[in-house]
Amino acid sequence: MQKLSTAKIARVLRDAQQTLIAVAAERDKLAAENSELKTRAEAEKLASVMHKKGCRLDVEYDDLVHDLEKAAMDGRLPTIQEAVDMMAPNMGLRGTLVSDEAPGGGLSSLEGYLVGSVG
């Protein structure tokens, strides 16, 4: 068996240390990028659901995604997700309230039309 010199062993250990530090830094960088991509995907999915349900239609899709990414950084995305899940579909369709109650003159719109005071 060949004996290794102390200098060779020291060099191998130093190279191994540098390699491990470089690999750990690369791993941390990739983990951060992966986390950002997951957050972006969750924000895009939530923004799509929000627009589909008619919520925040006044905000452009990309701006809404950006706002949701900021909320994710603050830890509020799960709360927003839960709130959106509780929303009914088509919240953006706003109808008008119809009432048969008589306006100030004592007649409803139908009664006024039939009597002839409308139009």
DSSP file (Angstrom, degrees, kcal/mol; ACC not computed):
  #  RESIDUE AA STRUCTURE BP1 BP2  ACC     N-H-->O    O-->H-N    N-H-->O    O-->H-N    TCO  KAPPA ALPHA  PHI   PSI    X-CA   Y-CA   Z-CA
    1    1 A M              0   0    0      0, 0.0     2,-0.4     0, 0.0     0, 0.0   0.000 360.0 360.0 360.0 139.2    0.0    0.0    0.0
    2    2 A Q        -     0   0    0      1,-0.0     2,-0.4     0, 0.0     0, 0.0  -0.652 360.0-132.4 -86.8 135.7    1.3    3.4   -0.9
    3    3 A K        -     0   0    0     -2,-0.4     2,-0.4     1,-0.0    -1,-0.0  -0.684  16.2-138.0 -88.4 138.7    1.7    5.9    1.9
    4    4 A L        -     0   0    0     -2,-0.4     2,-0.1     1,-0.0    -1,-0.0  -0.749  18.0-122.0 -95.7 141.6    0.3    9.4    1.3
    5    5 A S     >  -     0   0    0     -2,-0.4     4,-2.0     1,-0.1     5,-0.2  -0.425  20.2-117.1 -78.2 158.5    2.2   12.4    2.4
    6    6 A T  H  > S+     0   0    0      1,-0.2     4,-2.4     2,-0.2     5,-0.2   0.844 115.1  56.5 -62.5 -35.6    0.8   14.9    4.9
    7    7 A A  H  > S+     0   0    0      2,-0.2     4,-2.2     1,-0.2    -1,-0.2   0.897 107.0  48.3 -65.3 -40.7    0.9   17.6    2.2
    8    8 A K  H  > S+     0   0    0      2,-0.2     4,-2.3     1,-0.2    -2,-0.2   0.906 112.3  48.7 -66.5 -41.2   -1.2   15.5   -0.2
    9    9 A I  H  X S+     0   0    0     -4,-2.0     4,-2.3     2,-0.2    -2,-0.2   0.915 111.5  49.5 -64.5 -42.4   -3.7   14.8    2.5
   10   10 A A  H  X S+     0   0    0     -4,-2.4     4,-2.3     1,-0.2    -2,-0.2   0.897 111.0  50.1 -63.4 -40.9   -3.9   18.5    3.5
   11   11 A R  H  X S+     0   0    0     -4,-2.2     4,-2.6     2,-0.2    -2,-0.2   0.907 110.7  49.0 -64.9 -42.7   -4.4   19.5   -0.2
   12   12 A V  H  X S+     0   0    0     -4,-2.3     4,-2.5     2,-0.2    -2,-0.2   0.912 112.5  47.9 -63.8 -43.1   -7.2   17.0   -0.7
   13   13 A L  H  X S+     0   0    0     -4,-2.3     4,-2.2     2,-0.2    -2,-0.2   0.893 112.2  49.2 -65.6 -39.5   -9.0   18.1    2.5
   14   14 A R  H  X S+     0   0    0     -4,-2.3     4,-2.2     2,-0.2    -2,-0.2   0.920 113.0  47.0 -65.6 -43.9   -8.6   21.8    1.5
   15   15 A D  H  X S+     0   0    0     -4,-2.6     4,-2.4     1,-0.2    -2,-0.2   0.898 111.6  51.4 -64.3 -40.1  -10.0   21.1   -2.0
   16   16 A A  H  X S+     0   0    0     -4,-2.5     4,-2.6    -5,-0.2    -1,-0.2   0.903 109.3  50.7 -63.4 -40.8  -12.8   19.0   -0.5
   17   17 A Q  H  X S+     0   0    0     -4,-2.2     4,-2.3     2,-0.2    -2,-0.2   0.933 111.7  46.6 -62.9 -46.2  -13.7   21.9    1.8
   18   18 A Q  H  X S+     0   0    0     -4,-2.2     4,-2.2     1,-0.2    -2,-0.2   0.889 113.1  50.0 -63.8 -39.3  -13.8   24.4   -1.1
   19   19 A T  H  X S+     0   0    0     -4,-2.4     4,-2.6     2,-0.2    -2,-0.2   0.921 110.8  48.8 -65.5 -43.9  -15.9   22.1   -3.2
   20   20 A L  H  X S+     0   0    0     -4,-2.6     4,-2.5     2,-0.2    -2,-0.2   0.894 111.1  50.1 -63.7 -39.9  -18.4   21.5   -0.4
   21   21 A I  H  X S+     0   0    0     -4,-2.3     4,-2.1     2,-0.2    -1,-0.2   0.919 112.5  47.3 -64.1 -43.1  -18.7   25.3    0.2
   22   22 A A  H  X S+     0   0    0     -4,-2.2     4,-2.2     2,-0.2    -2,-0.2   0.906 113.6  47.4 -65.5 -42.2  -19.3   25.9   -3.5
   23   23 A V  H  X S+     0   0    0     -4,-2.6     4,-2.5     2,-0.2    -2,-0.2   0.898 111.6  50.8 -67.1 -40.2  -21.9   23.1   -3.8
   24   24 A A  H  X S+     0   0    0     -4,-2.5     4,-2.4     2,-0.2    -1,-0.2   0.893 110.5  49.4 -64.5 -39.6  -23.7   24.3   -0.6
   25   25 A A  H  X S+     0   0    0     -4,-2.1     4,-2.2     2,-0.2    -2,-0.2   0.914 112.0  47.8 -65.4 -42.4  -23.8   27.9   -2.0
   26   26 A E  H  X S+     0   0    0     -4,-2.2     4,-2.5     2,-0.2    -2,-0.2   0.904 111.2  51.5 -64.2 -41.3  -25.2   26.7   -5.3
   27   27 A R  H  X S+     0   0    0     -4,-2.5     4,-2.3     2,-0.2    -2,-0.2   0.918 110.5  48.3 -61.3 -44.5  -27.8   24.5   -3.4
   28   28 A D  H  X S+     0   0    0     -4,-2.4     4,-2.0     2,-0.2    -1,-0.2   0.892 111.6  49.9 -64.1 -40.1  -28.9   27.5   -1.4
   29   29 A K  H  X S+     0   0    0     -4,-2.2     4,-2.1     2,-0.2    -2,-0.2   0.919 112.8  46.2 -64.6 -43.9  -29.2   29.7   -4.5
   30   30 A L  H  X S+     0   0    0     -4,-2.5     4,-2.4     1,-0.2    -2,-0.2   0.854 110.2  53.8 -68.6 -34.9  -31.2   27.0   -6.3
   31   31 A A  H  X S+     0   0    0     -4,-2.3     4,-2.2     2,-0.2    -1,-0.2   0.899 109.4  48.6 -65.4 -40.0  -33.5   26.5   -3.3
   32   32 A A  H  X S+     0   0    0     -4,-2.0     4,-2.2     2,-0.2    -2,-0.2   0.912 112.2  48.1 -65.6 -42.8  -34.2   30.2   -3.1
   33   33 A E  H  X S+     0   0    0     -4,-2.1     4,-2.4     2,-0.2    -2,-0.2   0.900 111.2  51.3 -63.7 -40.5  -35.0   30.3   -6.9
   34   34 A N  H  X S+     0   0    0     -4,-2.4     4,-2.3     1,-0.2    -2,-0.2   0.905 109.4  50.0 -62.9 -42.0  -37.3   27.3   -6.4
   35   35 A S  H  X S+     0   0    0     -4,-2.2     4,-2.4     2,-0.2    -1,-0.2   0.905 110.6  49.7 -63.3 -42.4  -39.1   28.9   -3.6
   36   36 A E  H  X S+     0   0    0     -4,-2.2     4,-2.5     2,-0.2    -2,-0.2   0.898 111.0  49.6 -63.1 -41.1  -39.6   32.1   -5.7
   37   37 A L  H  X S+     0   0    0     -4,-2.4     4,-2.5     2,-0.2    -2,-0.2   0.890 110.9  49.2 -66.8 -39.0  -40.9   30.0   -8.6
   38   38 A K  H  X S+     0   0    0     -4,-2.3     4,-2.5     2,-0.2    -2,-0.2   0.918 111.8  48.8 -64.8 -42.7  -43.4   28.2   -6.3
   39   39 A T  H  X S+     0   0    0     -4,-2.4     4,-2.5     2,-0.2    -2,-0.2   0.918 111.6  49.8 -62.7 -43.1  -44.6   31.4   -4.8
   40   40 A R  H  X S+     0   0    0     -4,-2.5     4,-2.6     1,-0.2    -2,-0.2   0.914 110.7  49.6 -61.3 -43.5  -45.0   32.9   -8.3
   41   41 A A  H  X S+     0   0    0     -4,-2.5     4,-2.4     2,-0.2    -2,-0.2   0.906 111.9  48.0 -63.9 -41.9  -47.0   29.8   -9.5
   42   42 A E  H  X S+     0   0    0     -4,-2.5     4,-2.5     2,-0.2    -1,-0.2   0.904 112.5  49.3 -64.4 -41.0  -49.3   30.0   -6.4
   43   43 A A  H  X S+     0   0    0     -4,-2.5     4,-2.6     2,-0.2    -2,-0.2   0.903 111.6  48.7 -65.6 -41.0  -49.8   33.7   -6.9
   44   44 A E  H  X S+     0   0    0     -4,-2.6     4,-2.3     2,-0.2    -2,-0.2   0.911 112.0  49.0 -64.9 -42.1  -50.7   33.2  -10.6
   45   45 A K  H  X S+     0   0    0     -4,-2.4     4,-2.1     2,-0.2    -2,-0.2   0.927 113.7  46.0 -63.1 -44.6  -53.1   30.4   -9.8
   46   46 A L  H  X S+     0   0    0     -4,-2.5     4,-2.6     2,-0.2    -2,-0.2   0.893 111.4  51.7 -66.4 -40.3  -54.8   32.5   -7.1
   47   47 A A  H  X S+     0   0    0     -4,-2.6     4,-2.5     2,-0.2     5,-0.2   0.895 109.3  51.0 -63.0 -39.6  -55.0   35.5   -9.4
   48   48 A S  H  X S+     0   0    0     -4,-2.3     4,-2.3     2,-0.2    -2,-0.2   0.918 111.6  46.5 -63.4 -43.8  -56.6   33.4  -12.1
   49   49 A V  H  X S+     0   0    0     -4,-2.1     4,-2.2     2,-0.2    -2,-0.2   0.900 111.3  52.8 -65.3 -40.4  -59.2   32.1   -9.7
   50   50 A M  H  <>S+     0   0    0     -4,-2.6     5,-3.1     1,-0.2     4,-0.4   0.931 112.3  43.8 -62.1 -45.6  -59.8   35.6   -8.4
   51   51 A H  H ><5S+     0   0    0     -4,-2.5     3,-0.8     3,-0.2    -1,-0.2   0.879 111.7  54.2 -67.5 -36.4  -60.4   36.9  -11.9
   52   52 A K  H 3<5S+     0   0    0     -4,-2.3    38,-0.4     1,-0.3    -1,-0.2   0.866 110.4  46.6 -64.8 -35.2  -62.5   33.9  -12.8
   53   53 A K  T 3<5S-     0   0    0     -4,-2.2    38,-3.5    36,-0.2    39,-0.6   0.486 121.4-109.1 -85.5  -2.7  -64.7   34.6   -9.7
   54   54 A G  T < 5S+     0   0    0     -3,-0.8     3,-0.5    -4,-0.4     2,-0.4   0.655  70.5 141.3  88.5  15.8  -65.0   38.3  -10.6
   55   55 A C  S   <S-     0   0    0     -5,-3.1    -1,-0.3     1,-0.2    -2,-0.1  -0.776  70.5  -1.6 -96.6 135.9  -62.8   39.6   -7.8
   56   56 A R  S >  S+     0   0    0     -2,-0.4     3,-1.4     1,-0.1    -1,-0.2   0.858  74.7 154.3  57.3  41.2  -60.4   42.5   -8.4
   57   57 A L  T 3   +     0   0    0     -3,-0.5    -1,-0.1     1,-0.3    -2,-0.1   0.693  64.5  68.6 -70.3 -17.6  -61.3   42.7  -12.1
   58   58 A D  T 3  S+     0   0    0      2,-0.1     2,-0.4     0, 0.0    -1,-0.3   0.606  90.2  75.4 -76.2 -10.4  -60.2   46.4  -12.0
   59   59 A V  S <  S-     0   0    0     -3,-1.4     5,-0.0     1,-0.0     0, 0.0  -0.871  90.7-114.1-105.1 133.0  -56.6   45.3  -11.5
   60   60 A E     >  -     0   0    0     -2,-0.4     4,-2.4     1,-0.1     5,-0.2  -0.255  28.1-114.5 -60.3 152.1  -54.6   43.9  -14.4
   61   61 A Y  H  > S+     0   0    0      1,-0.2     4,-2.4     2,-0.2     5,-0.2   0.913 114.7  48.1 -57.2 -48.3  -53.6   40.2  -14.1
   62   62 A D  H  > S+     0   0    0      1,-0.2     4,-2.2     2,-0.2    -1,-0.2   0.884 112.3  49.1 -64.0 -38.6  -49.8   40.9  -13.9
   63   63 A D  H  > S+     0   0    0      2,-0.2     4,-2.5     1,-0.2    -1,-0.2   0.885 110.5  51.1 -66.9 -37.8  -50.3   43.6  -11.3
   64   64 A L  H  X S+     0   0    0     -4,-2.4     4,-2.4     2,-0.2    -2,-0.2   0.905 109.3  50.3 -65.7 -41.1  -52.5   41.3   -9.2
   65   65 A V  H  X S+     0   0    0     -4,-2.4     4,-2.2     2,-0.2    -2,-0.2   0.920 110.8  50.0 -61.6 -43.0  -49.9   38.6   -9.4
   66   66 A H  H  X S+     0   0    0     -4,-2.2     4,-2.0     1,-0.2    -2,-0.2   0.914 110.7  49.0 -62.1 -43.3  -47.3   41.1   -8.2
   67   67 A D  H  X S+     0   0    0     -4,-2.5     4,-2.1     1,-0.2    -1,-0.2   0.895 111.2  50.1 -62.9 -40.1  -49.5   42.2   -5.3
   68   68 A L  H  X S+     0   0    0     -4,-2.4     4,-2.0     2,-0.2    -1,-0.2   0.847 107.0  54.4 -69.3 -33.1  -50.1   38.5   -4.3
   69   69 A E  H  X S+     0   0    0     -4,-2.2     4,-1.8     2,-0.2    -1,-0.2   0.902 108.4  49.6 -65.1 -39.7  -46.4   37.8   -4.4
   70   70 A K  H  X S+     0   0    0     -4,-2.0     4,-1.4     1,-0.2    -2,-0.2   0.910 109.9  51.1 -62.9 -41.3  -45.9   40.7   -2.0
   71   71 A A  H  <>S+     0   0    0     -4,-2.1     5,-3.0     1,-0.2     6,-0.6   0.864 106.8  54.5 -63.7 -35.4  -48.6   39.3    0.2
   72   72 A A  H ><5S+     0   0    0     -4,-2.0     3,-0.8     4,-0.2    -1,-0.2   0.874 104.0  54.4 -65.9 -36.5  -46.8   35.9    0.1
   73   73 A M  H 3<5S+     0   0    0     -4,-1.8    -1,-0.2     1,-0.2    -2,-0.2   0.841 109.7  47.9 -64.2 -32.1  -43.7   37.6    1.4
   74   74 A D  T 3<5S-     0   0    0     -4,-1.4    -1,-0.2    -5,-0.1    -2,-0.2   0.512 119.1-113.6 -84.8  -5.4  -45.7   39.0    4.3
   75   75 A G  T < 5S+     0   0    0     -3,-0.8     4,-0.2    -4,-0.5    -3,-0.2   0.672  86.0 115.3  83.8  17.8  -47.2   35.5    4.9
   76   76 A R     >< +     0   0    0     -5,-3.0     4,-2.1     1,-0.1     3,-0.3   0.490  42.8  93.3 -98.1  -4.4  -50.7   36.6    4.0
   77   77 A L  H  > S+     0   0    0     -6,-0.6     4,-2.8     1,-0.2     5,-0.2   0.892  83.0  52.4 -61.5 -42.4  -51.2   34.4    0.9
   78   78 A P  H  > S+     0   0    0      0, 0.0     4,-2.2     0, 0.0    -1,-0.2   0.889 110.3  49.6 -61.3 -35.6  -52.8   31.4    2.8
   79   79 A T  H  > S+     0   0    0     -3,-0.3     4,-2.1    -4,-0.2    -2,-0.2   0.912 112.4  46.8 -67.3 -42.3  -55.4   33.8    4.3
   80   80 A I  H  X S+     0   0    0     -4,-2.1     4,-2.6     2,-0.2     5,-0.2   0.908 111.2  52.4 -64.9 -41.8  -56.2   35.3    0.9
   81   81 A Q  H  X S+     0   0    0     -4,-2.8     4,-2.2     1,-0.2    -2,-0.2   0.912 109.6  49.0 -59.7 -43.5  -56.4   31.9   -0.6
   82   82 A E  H  X S+     0   0    0     -4,-2.2     4,-1.2     1,-0.2    -1,-0.2   0.898 111.3  49.5 -63.9 -40.8  -58.9   30.9    2.1
   83   83 A A  H  X S+     0   0    0     -4,-2.1     4,-0.7     1,-0.2     3,-0.2   0.900 111.0  49.0 -65.6 -40.8  -61.0   34.0    1.5
   84   84 A V  H >< S+     0   0    0     -4,-2.6     3,-0.8     1,-0.2    -1,-0.2   0.878 106.8  56.4 -67.4 -36.6  -61.1   33.4   -2.2
   85   85 A D  H 3< S+     0   0    0     -4,-2.2    -1,-0.2     1,-0.2    -2,-0.2   0.821 105.9  51.9 -63.0 -29.5  -62.1   29.8   -1.7
   86   86 A M  H 3< S+     0   0    0     -4,-1.2    -1,-0.2    -3,-0.2    -2,-0.2   0.629  89.9 103.3 -81.2 -14.0  -65.1   31.1    0.4
   87   87 A M  S << S-     0   0    0     -3,-0.8     3,-0.1    -4,-0.7    -3,-0.0  -0.376  74.2-121.0 -71.6 146.6  -66.2   33.5   -2.4
   88   88 A A        -     0   0    0      1,-0.1     3,-0.5    -2,-0.1    -1,-0.1  -0.502  38.2 -94.9 -77.8 155.1  -69.2   32.6   -4.6
   89   89 A P  S    S+     0   0    0      0, 0.0   -36,-0.2     0, 0.0    -1,-0.1  -0.324 103.0  23.8 -68.0 156.5  -68.6   32.3   -8.3
   90   90 A N    >   +     0   0    0    -38,-0.4     3,-1.0     1,-0.1   -36,-0.2   0.878  65.2 156.7  58.2  45.6  -69.2   35.3  -10.5
   91   91 A M  T 3   +     0   0    0    -38,-3.5   -37,-0.2    -3,-0.5    -1,-0.1   0.699  67.7  66.5 -70.0 -18.0  -68.9   38.0   -7.9
   92   92 A G  T 3  S+     0   0    0    -39,-0.6     2,-1.0   -40,-0.1    -1,-0.2   0.685  77.2  91.1 -78.5 -17.0  -68.1   40.4  -10.6
   93   93 A L    <   -     0   0    0     -3,-1.0     2,-0.6     1,-0.0    -1,-0.1  -0.686  62.0-172.0 -82.7 106.4  -71.6   40.2  -12.1
   94   94 A R        -     0   0    0     -2,-1.0     2,-0.1     0, 0.0    -2,-0.1  -0.878   1.1-170.2-104.7 120.9  -73.4   43.0  -10.4
   95   95 A G        -     0   0    0     -2,-0.6     2,-0.4     1,-0.0     0, 0.0  -0.339  23.6-105.8 -96.0-178.3  -77.1   43.2  -10.9
   96   96 A T        -     0   0    0     -2,-0.1     2,-0.4     0, 0.0    -1,-0.0  -0.845  30.3-113.6-108.7 149.5  -79.6   45.8  -10.0
   97   97 A L        -     0   0    0     -2,-0.4     2,-0.5     2,-0.0     0, 0.0  -0.663  28.7-154.7 -80.6 133.4  -82.1   45.5   -7.2
   98   98 A V        -     0   0    0     -2,-0.4     2,-0.4     2,-0.0    -1,-0.0  -0.920  14.1-177.9-111.6 134.4  -85.6   45.4   -8.4
   99   99 A S        -     0   0    0     -2,-0.5    -2,-0.0     2,-0.1     0, 0.0  -0.988  28.6-158.5-134.7 141.2  -88.4   46.5   -6.1
  100  100 A D        +     0   0    0     -2,-0.4    -1,-0.1     8,-0.1    10,-0.1   0.390  58.5 122.0 -92.8   1.6  -92.2   46.6   -6.5
  101  101 A E  S    S-     0   0    0      1,-0.1     8,-0.3     7,-0.1    -2,-0.1  -0.355  72.1-105.0 -67.3 146.3  -92.4   49.2   -3.8
  102  102 A A        -     0   0    0      6,-0.1     6,-0.3     4,-0.1    -1,-0.1  -0.488  29.2-130.8 -73.6 134.6  -94.1   52.3   -4.8
  103  103 A P    >   -     0   0    0      0, 0.0     3,-2.4     0, 0.0     4,-0.2  -0.131  54.5 -64.6 -70.4-177.3  -91.9   55.4   -5.4
  104  104 A G  T 3  S+     0   0    0      1,-0.3    -2,-0.1     2,-0.1     0, 0.0   0.649 129.3  65.1 -46.5 -26.4  -92.9   58.7   -3.8
  105  105 A G  T 3  S-     0   0    0      2,-0.3    -1,-0.3     1,-0.1     3,-0.1   0.520 111.1-110.6 -81.8  -4.0  -96.1   59.1   -5.8
  106  106 A G  S <  S+     0   0    0     -3,-2.4     2,-0.4     1,-0.3    -2,-0.1   0.364  86.9  99.6  93.7  -5.8  -97.8   56.0   -4.3
  107  107 A L        -     0   0    0     -4,-0.2    -1,-0.3    -6,-0.1    -2,-0.3  -0.906  67.0-132.1-115.5 143.0  -97.7   54.0   -7.5
  108  108 A S     >  -     0   0    0     -2,-0.4     4,-2.8    -6,-0.3     5,-0.2  -0.348  37.5-100.6 -77.2 171.5  -95.3   51.2   -8.5
  109  109 A S  H  > S+     0   0    0     -8,-0.3     4,-2.0     1,-0.2     5,-0.2   0.899 125.0  48.6 -61.9 -39.8  -93.7   51.4  -11.9
  110  110 A L  H  > S+     0   0    0      2,-0.2     4,-2.6     1,-0.2     5,-0.2   0.931 112.6  47.1 -66.0 -45.4  -96.1   48.8  -13.2
  111  111 A E  H  > S+     0   0    0      1,-0.2     4,-2.6     2,-0.2     5,-0.2   0.908 111.6  51.4 -63.4 -41.0  -99.1   50.6  -11.7
  112  112 A G  H  X>S+     0   0    0     -4,-2.8     5,-1.8     2,-0.2     4,-1.6   0.887 111.0  48.2 -63.1 -38.4  -97.9   53.9  -13.2
  113  113 A Y  H  <5S+     0   0    0     -4,-2.0    -2,-0.2    -5,-0.2    -1,-0.2   0.922 113.2  47.1 -67.5 -44.3  -97.5   52.3  -16.6
  114  114 A L  H  <5S+     0   0    0     -4,-2.6    -2,-0.2     1,-0.2    -1,-0.2   0.886 114.0  46.9 -65.7 -38.2 -100.9   50.7  -16.5
  115  115 A V  H  <5S-     0   0    0     -4,-2.6    -1,-0.2    -5,-0.2    -2,-0.2   0.792 116.0-117.4 -75.1 -27.3 -102.6   53.9  -15.3
  116  116 A G  T  <5S+     0   0    0     -4,-1.6    -3,-0.2    -5,-0.2    -4,-0.1   0.527  81.7 115.8 107.6   7.0 -100.8   55.9  -17.9
  117  117 A S      < +     0   0    0     -5,-1.8     2,-0.5    -6,-0.2    -4,-0.2   0.602  62.3  78.4 -86.0  -7.9  -98.6   58.3  -15.9
  118  118 A V              0   0    0     -6,-1.2    -2,-0.0     1,-0.2    -9,-0.0  -0.863 360.0 360.0-100.5 131.7  -95.4   56.7  -17.2
  119  119 A G              0   0    0     -2,-0.5    -1,-0.2     0, 0.0    -2,-0.1   0.446 360.0 360.0  80.1 360.0  -94.1   57.6  -20.7
